[in-house]
């Protein structure tokens, strides 16, 4: 559990013992809270003094970001892959394996003599590689001369606490793990932007010049975010190249065992539909750009979608409410599951899915306090039941009977004069036919043969011809949905609301608007609809969640009564696996790369899977949109997997986040130093290092004494202090460790 430090302008929640944190780090933390943009600060158990900002700090700011709080190692993160090897496959002497890894992956300040060609890496997806390097031309001019060096450092480790490791889990399985970032190019980009921030007028007079910020909406912020995203992408590519080189080294060393590797990136066939903020799109159409995608916990995040080359595909058949659909994915794609009583599996790769597995799901956070705006209701009703005069004329609304009369107050102040007309319903054709005033008699009105309706002209033409923007005010958008539903919706005997249309496109927009507001919808289905004595018509229908709507949504009393009687009915939202089979097809595949959560949402709200610290993310807490920076911390949203490594010679942990909002859904990124590098070199000797790393194949010379385990906090203690932030999935112990 955390401790809240006193004396700060905003809460400082600390998952460490304040008495064990050095004074310099405590001063840094209190200095951060003096910034007017800061709304909260979470401190991880690996906290220690850092250059610019405290390592192990998570800072939530409104409308600003501090580049020093991101750090100079932009995109620093972890990758881990389980192999088919076991402890029995490893020789007693692992020095040859370490030497092979060191030859394959340059460490320290080293780099490759020539840039690594992705085309020469086993199984490496080259699609998008050229486009990534083309984007280098858009980064800050101050580093433009560093391209050659950046290309040669791609696939290199660096120094400090970066490492490449071979580990064993508690079941004896061999894992490959590495920790690195954006190398020198990320450092120089960060230092350039920190320098720019220090010179801005609003940063003069700060208590600490390292806390200079960029403010949202300024060109300096836009330039920093652009370069930040590029550097994060560089870091991810760097780890991918290193992991490919590491796998190749392991293949060569254990050629007789034929090692296989789990996939870091899992992919889908191009037709697979993905839920974006702008609606559902085929994943191939999203490739090569960043998009707002729905991730774990109902949050929207910006992430790139990329091609990962041609790969063999499986078919996964899933079903719900009597409907089946097919999703094609690679054999190693990671699916997130909802636990069943007979098993507690939380995930499975495609080829290990079982019939009956229930796929996890995600829905956008439902907007609280929704109330339909009258102007939105009016526009939605006209879209459904209005008409537009030919030749570019204005639109009009038609109101039939007491039912539609309930909508008239929403039209106050718009349109022309409200006029009354009469119609006769033709039961043979199902058509309402206009009746001239001269043919209207009291007798015909009394018998219902002729009925009145009202017409309001002079309304904006786009109300009938165009859907509103998804970026509209939430009340306006909710009102549009309510008005359209009043025109073309129904509530069945079970209380299920459903919207009908002859246009699938209209329902797809209705669905996208619901997604924007956090309202769950069922899949769109085609139906043949028949009226009395009418010909059958092809129509589309879509059900809407009872629980996500409010009474105000239902403008017709009959709808409201039926809905209210069943609003608490149980609704099954997830899909179930019906079949899994090989296809024999080999096609280009695509995947989103979502940092932190490693998860994004497909059409029909299927949450699927795809580690990275030192970054900035847009997140919402307590109704505020905040920019959250994690320096030496990882995101730990509910159900999200992460890696927390210990010092060399100790252990590392695979963890699953618990989604604590108190920590801004974060956890530590490692053990954390308890003394500086200089202090460690003064205190410890090569003999101490050899003793503390006994049983681990690693360097034991003076060049890495500053990385001795005793210079770091005990990893078990760090894990124990954040039991309310993460749960342990696996414990790994190092048997080989490579450092720069």
C-alpha positions in Angstrom: 0.0 0.0 0.0 1.1 3.6 -0.5 2.0 6.4 1.9 0.9 10.0 1.1 3.7 12.5 1.8 2.6 15.7 3.6 3.4 19.3 2.6 2.8 19.0 -1.2 0.4 21.1 -3.3 -1.0 17.9 -4.9 -0.9 14.3 -3.6 2.4 12.5 -3.6 1.5 8.8 -3.2 4.6 6.6 -2.5 4.9 2.8 -2.7 8.2 3.0 -0.9 9.3 3.7 2.7 10.0 7.5 2.7 12.7 6.9 5.3 14.7 4.8 2.7 14.5 7.4 -0.1 17.5 9.7 -0.4 16.9 13.4 0.4 17.8 14.5 -3.1 15.1 12.3 -4.6 12.5 13.6 -2.0 13.5 17.2 -3.0 13.0 16.4 -6.6 9.5 15.0 -5.9 8.4 18.0 -3.9 9.8 20.3 -6.6 7.6 18.6 -9.2 4.4 19.4 -7.3 5.2 23.1 -7.5 4.4 23.1 -11.2 0.8 24.5 -11.7 0.0 21.9 -14.4 0.6 18.9 -12.1 -2.5 17.1 -10.8 -0.9 14.1 -9.1 2.4 12.2 -8.5 2.8 8.5 -7.9 6.2 7.2 -6.7 7.1 3.6 -7.3 9.1 1.3 -4.9 12.2 1.5 -7.1 12.4 5.3 -6.7 15.8 6.9 -6.7 17.4 10.3 -7.6 17.7 10.8 -11.4 19.0 13.3 -13.9 16.3 15.9 -14.5 13.5 14.0 -12.7 13.2 11.2 -10.2 13.5 7.7 -11.6 10.4 5.7 -10.6 8.0 8.7 -10.8 4.7 8.9 -12.5 3.6 12.5 -13.1 0.0 13.4 -14.2 -0.2 16.9 -15.8 -3.1 18.8 -17.4 -2.2 20.6 -20.6 1.5 20.2 -20.3 4.4 17.7 -20.3 7.8 17.9 -18.8 10.4 16.3 -21.2 12.8 15.7 -18.3 10.1 13.6 -16.6 10.1 11.4 -19.7 13.9 11.2 -19.5 16.7 11.0 -22.1 16.3 7.3 -22.7 13.0 7.7 -24.6 11.1 4.5 -25.2 13.3 2.4 -22.9 11.5 -0.9 -22.4 11.6 -4.6 -22.1 11.0 -7.6 -24.4 10.6 -11.2 -23.2 10.0 -14.4 -25.2 9.5 -17.9 -24.0 11.3 -20.6 -25.9 10.8 -24.4 -26.4 14.1 -25.0 -24.7 14.2 -26.3 -21.1 16.9 -26.3 -18.4 17.9 -29.8 -19.5 18.9 -28.4 -22.9 21.5 -26.0 -21.4 25.1 -27.1 -20.9 27.0 -26.6 -17.6 29.3 -24.0 -19.2 27.3 -21.2 -20.7 30.3 -19.0 -21.6 30.1 -20.0 -25.3 26.4 -18.9 -25.5 27.3 -15.6 -23.8 30.2 -15.0 -26.3 27.9 -15.7 -29.2 25.3 -13.2 -28.0 28.0 -10.6 -27.4 29.3 -11.0 -31.0 25.7 -10.7 -32.4 24.6 -7.7 -30.3 27.0 -4.7 -29.8 27.0 -3.4 -26.2 28.2 -0.2 -24.5 28.9 2.5 -27.0 29.3 -0.1 -29.7 27.4 -0.3 -33.0 27.2 -2.5 -36.0 29.9 -1.9 -38.7 27.0 -1.6 -41.2 23.3 -1.1 -40.6 21.5 -4.4 -39.9 19.4 -5.4 -43.0 15.9 -6.6 -41.8 15.6 -8.7 -44.9 18.5 -10.8 -43.7 16.9 -11.5 -40.3 15.1 -14.8 -39.9 11.3 -14.2 -39.9 11.7 -10.4 -39.5 8.8 -8.4 -41.0 10.3 -5.7 -43.2 7.1 -3.9 -44.2 7.1 -0.3 -43.0 10.9 -0.3 -42.4 11.6 2.2 -45.2 8.7 4.4 -44.2 10.0 4.6 -40.6 13.4 5.8 -41.8 11.7 8.3 -44.2 10.1 9.9 -41.1 13.6 10.6 -39.7 13.6 13.6 -42.1 10.9 15.2 -40.0 12.7 15.1 -36.7 14.6 18.1 -35.2 17.2 19.6 -37.4 19.6 19.5 -34.4 20.0 15.7 -34.8 19.6 15.4 -38.6 23.3 14.6 -39.0 23.0 11.6 -36.7 21.1 9.4 -39.2 24.1 7.1 -40.1 24.9 6.5 -36.4 21.3 5.9 -35.6 21.1 3.3 -38.4 24.3 1.5 -37.2 23.1 1.5 -33.5 19.8 -0.1 -34.5 20.0 -3.5 -32.9 22.5 -2.6 -30.2 22.2 -2.8 -26.4 23.8 0.3 -24.9 25.2 0.4 -21.3 24.1 1.1 -17.8 21.2 -1.1 -16.6 20.4 -2.3 -20.1 20.9 -6.1 -20.6 20.3 -9.2 -22.6 19.5 -12.3 -20.5 18.7 -16.0 -20.8 16.5 -17.0 -17.9 14.7 -20.0 -16.4 11.2 -19.9 -15.0 10.0 -22.0 -12.1 9.0 -24.8 -14.5 12.4 -24.9 -16.1 11.4 -23.2 -19.4 14.1 -21.0 -21.0 13.2 -17.4 -21.7 15.0 -14.7 -23.6 14.7 -11.2 -22.2 16.3 -7.8 -23.1 16.1 -4.3 -21.8 17.0 -1.3 -24.0 15.8 2.0 -25.5 16.3 4.5 -28.3 20.1 4.6 -27.9 22.0 7.8 -28.6 19.5 9.3 -31.1 16.8 9.2 -28.4 19.1 10.8 -25.9 20.1 13.7 -28.3 16.4 14.3 -29.2 15.5 14.5 -25.5 18.4 16.8 -24.7 17.5 19.1 -27.6 13.9 19.5 -26.5 14.8 19.9 -22.8 17.0 22.8 -23.9 14.2 24.3 -26.0 11.8 24.0 -23.0 14.2 25.8 -20.6 14.2 28.9 -22.8 10.5 29.3 -23.0 9.1 32.4 -21.1 6.7 30.4 -19.0 9.5 28.3 -17.6 11.6 31.2 -16.3 11.9 31.3 -12.5 11.1 27.6 -11.9 12.4 26.2 -8.7 14.3 23.6 -10.8 15.2 24.4 -14.4 15.0 20.7 -15.3 11.3 20.9 -14.7 10.7 23.1 -17.8 7.5 22.1 -19.6 5.8 22.3 -23.0 2.2 23.5 -23.0 -0.5 21.8 -25.1 -1.4 23.6 -28.3 2.0 25.2 -28.9 4.4 24.4 -31.8 7.1 23.4 -29.3 4.8 20.8 -27.8 3.8 19.5 -31.2 7.5 19.2 -32.3 8.4 17.4 -29.1 5.5 14.9 -29.3 6.4 14.2 -33.0 10.0 13.5 -32.1 9.0 11.6 -29.0 6.8 9.2 -31.0 9.5 8.6 -33.6 12.1 7.9 -30.8 9.6 5.5 -29.1 9.2 3.7 -32.5 13.0 3.6 -32.9 13.2 2.0 -29.4 10.7 -0.7 -30.3 12.4 -1.5 -33.6 15.7 -1.6 -31.8 14.4 -4.3 -29.4 12.8 -6.2 -32.2 16.1 -6.3 -34.2 18.0 -7.3 -31.0 15.5 -10.0 -30.2 15.8 -11.4 -33.8 19.7 -11.4 -33.4 19.3 -13.0 -30.0 17.0 -15.7 -31.4 19.5 -16.4 -34.2 22.3 -16.8 -31.7 20.2 -19.3 -29.7 19.3 -21.2 -32.9 23.0 -21.5 -33.8 24.0 -22.6 -30.3 21.2 -25.2 -29.9 20.8 -26.2 -33.5 20.3 -29.9 -32.5 17.3 -29.0 -30.3 15.6 -26.9 -33.0 14.4 -24.2 -30.6 11.0 -22.5 -31.2 10.0 -19.1 -29.9 6.9 -17.4 -28.8 5.9 -14.4 -30.9 6.4 -10.8 -29.5 4.1 -9.4 -32.2 0.9 -11.2 -33.1 -1.0 -10.4 -36.3 -4.3 -10.4 -38.2 -5.2 -10.9 -41.8 -5.9 -7.6 -43.6 -9.7 -7.8 -43.6 -9.9 -8.0 -39.8 -12.0 -5.1 -38.6 -10.6 -2.9 -35.8 -12.5 -0.5 -33.5 -11.2 3.0 -33.9 -12.4 6.3 -32.5 -13.7 7.1 -36.0 -15.5 3.8 -36.3 -14.7 0.2 -37.5 -12.0 -0.1 -40.2 -10.2 -3.0 -41.8 -6.8 -3.3 -40.3 -5.0 -3.2 -43.7 -6.5 0.3 -44.2 -5.0 1.5 -41.0 -1.4 0.3 -41.7 1.4 2.8 -41.8 -0.2 5.4 -39.5 -1.2 6.2 -35.9 -4.9 5.8 -34.8 -7.0 6.1 -31.7 -7.7 2.5 -30.6 -9.7 1.1 -27.7 -7.6 -0.8 -25.2 -7.9 -2.4 -21.8 -10.2 -0.7 -19.4 -12.2 1.1 -22.0 -9.6 3.7 -22.7 -8.7 5.3 -26.1 -5.0 5.3 -26.9 -3.0 6.5 -29.9 -1.0 3.6 -31.4 0.6 2.7 -34.8 -0.7 -0.1 -37.0 1.9 -1.8 -39.1 2.4 -4.6 -41.6 4.4 -7.6 -40.4 5.0 -9.4 -43.7 3.5 -12.6 -45.0 2.7 -15.3 -42.5 0.6 -18.5 -42.3 -3.0 -18.0 -41.1 -5.5 -19.8 -38.9 -9.2 -19.3 -38.8 -10.9 -18.7 -35.5 -14.7 -19.2 -35.6 -16.5 -17.3 -32.8 -20.1 -17.1 -32.0 -22.6 -15.1 -29.9 -26.4 -14.8 -29.9 -26.7 -17.4 -32.7 -24.3 -15.5 -35.0 -20.9 -16.7 -36.1 -18.0 -14.8 -37.5 -14.5 -15.8 -38.7 -11.3 -14.0 -37.7 -8.1 -15.0 -39.4 -4.9 -14.6 -37.3 -1.4 -16.0 -37.0 -0.7 -19.2 -35.0 1.0 -17.3 -32.2 -1.4 -14.4 -31.9 -2.3 -13.8 -28.2 -6.0 -13.9 -27.4 -7.3 -12.6 -24.0 -9.8 -14.8 -22.3 -12.4 -14.5 -19.6 -11.8 -17.2 -16.9 -14.2 -20.1 -16.6 -15.0 -22.2 -13.6 -13.2 -25.3 -15.2 -10.0 -23.4 -15.9 -8.3 -20.1 -14.9 -6.6 -19.3 -18.2 -6.4 -15.6 -18.9 -4.9 -15.9 -22.4 -4.0 -18.3 -25.2 -2.3 -18.2 -28.5 -4.3 -19.0 -31.6 -3.2 -22.7 -32.0 -3.9 -23.3 -28.3 -7.4 -21.9 -28.3 -10.1 -24.5 -27.2 -13.7 -24.7 -28.3 -15.7 -23.0 -25.6 -13.0 -20.4 -24.7 -14.7 -17.1 -23.9 -12.9 -14.1 -25.5 -12.4 -11.0 -23.4 -14.1 -7.8 -24.4 -13.7 -4.0 -24.0 -16.2 -1.2 -24.3 -15.5 2.6 -24.1 -16.0 4.2 -20.8 -19.7 5.2 -20.7 -20.0 9.0 -20.5 -21.6 9.8 -17.2 -24.5 12.2 -16.8 -25.7 11.9 -20.4 -28.8 13.8 -21.3 -30.1 14.2 -24.8 -29.9 17.8 -26.0 -33.1 18.9 -27.7 -31.3 20.2 -30.8 -29.7 16.9 -31.2 -33.0 15.1 -30.8 -34.5 17.3 -33.5 -31.7 16.6 -36.0 -31.8 12.9 -35.3 -35.6 12.7 -35.8 -35.4 14.5 -39.1 -32.6 12.2 -40.2 -34.9 9.2 -39.6 -38.4 10.5 -40.4 -37.9 13.8 -42.2 -37.7 14.6 -45.9 -35.5 16.9 -48.0 -37.0 18.9 -50.9 -35.5 18.0 -54.3 -33.1 20.4 -56.0 -31.2 21.3 -52.8 -34.2 22.6 -50.9 -34.6 22.6 -47.1 -35.6 19.7 -45.0 -38.9 19.2 -43.2 -40.1 17.1 -40.2 -43.3 15.1 -40.2 -45.2 14.4 -36.9 -47.9 11.6 -36.9 -50.2 11.3 -33.9 -49.6 11.8 -30.2 -46.5 9.6 -30.3 -44.5 12.0 -32.5 -46.1 15.1 -30.8 -43.8 14.4 -27.8 -40.9 15.5 -30.0 -42.4 18.9 -30.8 -40.8 20.8 -27.9 -37.3 19.9 -29.3 -38.1 21.9 -32.4 -38.8 25.2 -30.6 -37.1 28.1 -32.4 -36.2 26.2 -35.6 -37.9 26.0 -38.9 -40.9 27.7 -40.3 -44.6 27.6 -39.2 -46.0 24.3 -37.9 -48.8 23.3 -40.3 -51.5 20.6 -39.9 -52.3 18.2 -42.8 -54.3 15.0 -43.1 -53.6 11.5 -44.3 -55.3 8.1 -44.9 -53.4 4.9 -44.1 -53.6 2.4 -47.1 -53.5 -1.0 -45.4 -53.1 -2.8 -48.7 -49.8 -1.1 -49.5 -48.8 0.2 -46.1 -48.5 3.8 -47.4 -49.8 7.0 -45.8 -51.7 9.0 -48.5 -52.3 12.7 -48.3 -56.0 13.8 -48.0 -56.9 17.3 -49.3 -58.6 19.5 -46.7 -61.8 19.5 -48.8 -62.2 15.7 -48.2 -61.7 15.9 -44.5 -65.0 15.5 -42.5 -65.7 15.2 -38.8 -67.1 11.7 -39.4 -63.9 10.5 -41.1 -61.8 12.0 -38.3 -64.0 10.4 -35.7 -63.7 6.9 -37.2 -59.9 7.3 -37.7 -60.3 6.8 -41.5 -58.6 10.2 -41.8 -56.0 11.3 -39.3 -54.1 14.6 -38.8 -50.3 15.0 -39.0 -48.2 18.1 -38.7 -45.3 19.3 -40.9 -42.5 21.7 -40.0 -40.6 23.1 -43.0 -37.5 25.3 -43.3 -35.1 23.0 -41.4 -31.4 22.6 -42.4 -31.0 20.3 -45.3 -28.0 18.5 -43.7 -30.2 17.3 -40.9 -31.7 14.8 -43.4 -28.7 14.2 -45.6 -25.7 14.1 -43.2 -24.8 12.4 -40.0 -23.3 14.7 -37.3 -19.6 14.7 -36.4 -18.5 12.1 -33.9 -16.6 14.9 -32.2 -19.9 16.7 -31.5 -20.9 17.7 -27.9 -21.8 14.5 -26.0 -25.3 15.8 -25.3 -25.9 16.6 -28.9 -24.7 13.2 -30.1 -26.8 11.4 -27.5 -29.8 13.5 -28.5 -29.2 12.6 -32.2 -29.3 8.9 -31.3 -32.4 9.4 -29.2 -34.1 11.4 -32.0 -33.2 8.8 -34.7 -34.4 6.0 -32.4 -37.7 7.8 -31.9 -38.1 7.8 -35.7 -36.9 4.3 -36.6 -36.4 2.3 -33.4 -38.5 -0.1 -31.4 -38.4 -1.8 -28.0 -39.2 -5.5 -28.0 -41.2 -7.5 -25.5 -37.9 -8.4 -23.7 -37.1 -4.7 -23.4 -34.3 -4.9 -26.0 -34.0 -1.6 -27.9 -33.3 -2.0 -31.6 -32.8 0.4 -34.5 -33.9 -0.4 -38.1 -32.7 1.1 -41.4 -32.7 0.2 -45.1 -29.1 1.6 -45.1 -26.3 -0.4 -43.3 -24.1 2.7 -43.5 -26.6 4.6 -41.3 -26.5 1.9 -38.7 -22.7 1.7 -38.8 -22.6 5.4 -38.0 -25.2 4.9 -35.2 -22.9 2.2 -33.8 -19.8 4.5 -34.0 -21.7 7.2 -32.2 -22.6 4.7 -29.5 -19.0 3.6 -29.2 -18.0 7.2 -28.7 -20.4 7.5 -25.8 -19.6 4.1 -24.3 -22.9 2.5 -25.3 -22.7 -1.2 -26.2 -24.4 -2.4 -29.4 -25.0 -5.8 -30.8 -23.8 -6.8 -34.3 -25.7 -5.4 -37.3 -27.9 -8.0 -38.9 -29.8 -8.2 -42.1 -33.5 -9.0 -41.9 -36.5 -9.2 -44.2 -39.2 -7.0 -42.7 -42.9 -7.4 -43.7 -45.8 -5.2 -42.9 -49.5 -6.0 -43.3 -50.2 -6.8 -47.0 -46.9 -5.3 -47.9 -44.0 -6.8 -50.0 -41.0 -8.0 -48.0 -38.2 -5.4 -47.7 -34.5 -6.1 -47.0 -33.6 -4.2 -43.8 -30.8 -3.9 -41.3 -31.3 -4.0 -37.5 -29.0 -3.5 -34.5 -29.8 -4.1 -30.9 -28.6 -1.7 -28.2 -27.6 -2.4 -24.6 -30.5 -1.9 -22.1 -28.1 -1.0 -19.2 -26.2 1.7 -21.1 -29.2 3.9 -21.9 -31.2 6.2 -19.7 -34.9 6.9 -19.4 -34.5 10.3 -21.1 -33.3 8.4 -24.2 -36.8 7.1 -24.8 -38.9 9.9 -26.1 -42.0 7.7 -26.7 -43.7 6.6 -23.5 -44.4 3.1 -24.8 -40.7 2.5 -25.5 -39.8 3.9 -22.0 -42.2 1.6 -20.2 -41.0 -1.6 -22.0 -37.3 -0.7 -21.4 -37.8 0.1 -17.7 -39.5 -3.3 -17.1 -36.4 -5.1 -18.3 -33.5 -2.7 -17.9 -31.7 -5.0 -15.3 -31.8 -8.1 -17.5 -28.5 -9.9 -17.8 -26.7 -9.3 -21.1 -24.0 -11.6 -22.5 -21.4 -9.4 -24.2 -18.6 -11.8 -25.0 -17.9 -14.1 -27.9 -17.2 -17.8 -27.6 -14.7 -19.9 -29.6 -16.6 -22.4 -31.8 -13.7 -23.8 -33.9 -10.0 -23.2 -34.7 -8.4 -24.5 -37.9 -5.4 -24.1 -40.2 -6.1 -22.5 -43.5 -3.0 -23.1 -45.6 -3.1 -19.4 -46.6 0.0 -17.3 -46.4 -0.8 -13.6 -46.6 0.4 -10.2 -45.4 -0.6 -9.6 -41.8 -1.1 -6.5 -39.7 -1.1 -5.6 -36.0 -1.5 -2.6 -33.8 1.5 -1.9 -31.5 -0.1 -0.6 -28.3 2.6 0.3 -25.7 1.8 -0.5 -22.1 -1.5 -2.5 -22.5 -0.4 -4.6 -25.4 -4.0 -4.9 -26.3 -6.5 -3.4 -28.7 -10.1 -4.0 -29.7 -11.5 -5.6 -32.8 -15.0 -5.0 -34.2 -17.8 -6.3 -32.0 -15.7 -5.3 -28.9 -13.3 -8.3 -28.9 -10.3 -7.3 -26.8 -7.1 -8.9 -28.2 -3.5 -8.9 -27.3 -0.2 -7.9 -29.2 7.1 -3.9 -22.6 8.0 0.0 -22.9 8.7 2.5 -20.1 9.9 6.1 -20.1 7.1 7.5 -22.2 4.1 9.9 -22.2 0.5 8.8 -22.6 -2.9 10.6 -22.8 -5.2 9.1 -20.1 -8.3 10.2 -18.2 -8.7 10.2 -14.4 -11.6 11.6 -12.3 -13.0 13.2 -15.5 -9.7 15.0 -16.4 -7.7 14.3 -19.5 -4.1 14.2 -18.3 -0.7 13.7 -19.9 0.9 11.0 -17.8 4.7 10.6 -17.9 6.4 7.5 -16.6 10.1 7.7 -16.0 11.4 4.3 -14.8 7.9 3.0 -14.5 5.6 0.8 -16.6 1.9 1.0 -17.2 0.0 -1.6 -15.2 -3.7 -1.3 -16.2 -6.1 -4.0 -15.2 -5.0 -7.3 -16.9 -2.0 -5.8 -18.6 1.2 -7.8 -18.7 4.5 -6.3 -17.8 8.1 -7.1 -16.9 9.9 -6.0 -13.7 13.5 -7.1 -13.8 15.9 -7.3 -10.9 19.6 -6.6 -10.9 21.9 -9.1 -12.7 22.3 -12.3 -10.9 19.0 -12.1 -9.0 15.5 -12.5 -10.6 12.9 -10.9 -12.8 9.1 -11.1 -12.7 6.4 -11.2 -15.3 3.4 -9.4 -13.8 -0.2 -8.6 -14.5 -1.5 -5.1 -13.7 -4.4 -4.5 -11.3 -5.4 -1.1 -12.7 -4.8 1.0 -9.6 -5.9 4.6 -10.3 -4.1 5.8 -7.2 -0.8 5.0 -9.1 -2.2 6.2 -12.4 -2.2 2.5 -13.4 1.5 2.2 -13.1 4.2 0.0 -11.4 7.9 0.0 -11.1 10.2 -0.9 -14.0 12.8 -2.7 -12.0 14.6 -3.0 -8.7 15.9 0.6 -8.6 19.3 1.7 -7.4 20.0 2.2 -3.8 23.4 3.8 -4.4 25.0 5.8 -7.2 27.3 4.2 -9.7 30.3 6.1 -8.2 29.4 4.9 -4.7 29.1 1.3 -5.9 32.6 1.4 -7.5 34.1 2.9 -4.3 32.5 0.3 -2.1 32.6 -3.0 -4.0 35.4 -5.0 -5.7 35.6 -7.5 -8.6 35.6 -10.2 -5.9 32.3 -8.9 -4.5 30.8 -9.0 -8.0 32.0 -12.5 -8.6 30.5 -13.7 -5.3 27.1 -11.9 -5.8 26.7 -13.3 -9.4 27.8 -16.8 -8.6 26.0 -19.2 -10.9 25.3 -16.6 -13.6 27.4 -16.5 -16.8 28.2 -12.8 -17.0 31.0 -10.2 -17.0 32.7 -10.0 -13.6 35.3 -7.3 -14.3 35.8 -3.8 -13.0 33.8 -2.3 -15.9 30.5 -3.5 -14.5 31.1 -3.4 -10.8 28.6 -0.5 -10.7 25.9 -3.0 -11.7 26.6 -5.3 -8.8 23.3 -6.6 -7.2 24.0 -4.9 -3.9 23.9 -1.5 -5.7 20.2 -2.2 -6.3 17.2 -2.7 -4.0 16.2 -6.4 -3.4 13.7 -7.2 -6.2 11.5 -9.3 -3.8 11.1 -6.3 -1.6 10.2 -4.1 -4.6 7.6 -6.6 -5.7 6.2 -7.0 -2.2 5.6 -3.2 -1.9 3.4 -3.1 -4.9 1.1 -6.1 -4.4 -1.8 -3.7 -4.8 -0.5 -2.6 -8.2 0.4 -6.0 -9.8 0.1 -9.7 -9.4 3.0 -12.0 -10.2 2.5 -14.3 -13.2 6.0 -15.9 -13.4 9.3 -15.6 -11.7 12.5 -15.8 -13.8 16.1 -16.3 -12.7 19.0 -15.3 -14.9 21.5 -17.9 -16.1 23.2 -15.7 -18.7 23.5 -11.9 -18.5 25.1 -9.6 -21.1 25.8 -6.0 -20.2 27.6 -3.1 -21.9 
